[in-house]
Amino acid sequence: MSTLDLCEKYFDTRDVYKLLGTTKDAKDKDIKKAYHKLSLLVHPDRVSEAQKEESTEKFKVLSKIYQVLTDPQRRALFDEQGVIDDDDEGKLATWMELWEKIFKPITVEDISNYEKEYIGSDIERRDIKVAYLGGKGCINYMMNHIPFMAVEDEPRIKEIVAGMIASNDVPEYKIFTEEPAAKRNKRHKKYARESKEAKIIKERADRRRQKDAEAAQESSEGNLEQQILARKNHRESNYNSLMDRLLEKYGGEDDSDTVDFSAFDKKKKLKTKTPSKSQKKASVRNGRVEKQKS
């Protein structure tokens, strides 16, 4: 099936702009934002096992549409003729790689910032309601389905649910309003144990990251030393090469013609005589120094 056929099959439309909730004159950043929002709804990791296969196909279709609409030539082809080029269908096998390229990895700081926005928001309130109804008031179930919920949040969550019960927004479940103390204590002990284990795991991960960073730095320093040594050897090689060329040009006529300077020094000493005291005195007359005759 073609991409447009799959659009119609899974999204009931062949209009890719309508599918993304944008218009034909939408900018790339608007298309990216719309794709991100819709792809999160059909991401295979966010659905049940029974829906995973269909969600995977939907995700592939959305990825293909995003590729088309962010490519000027392919987008122009669709805008003018309503046609999507399916020649690169095989590339869709790497749709997860496309996802990773489009959206940056989530950091601890990102999670922390989202937690601050999430707690107390309408989204959290909705999730509390869905989890309360889904678990029929079981707080253990709610802790597993409400993001960021911890035992410290139980009083706040109970107050929110009590308000929903009072306004007849949700039914009252005795397991929630009259939870047995033994069940609550067991949950709290489990949470304390898991928190301790998580802390240990985090410390190990931090130490491992620090080790890796130190190893990378040592490797970098080692590479720098190797580069310095290589440059030194290169300079020495160039110097030796220069000396070889100079010797070849100026000193290579006859290696047997050596000069013995020691004999020259002996002759010079024989010719040189030390003047006597009388001669030195005679040389100084009338306040002038007379030049010795050779």
Disulfide bonds with the S-S distance in Angstrom:
none
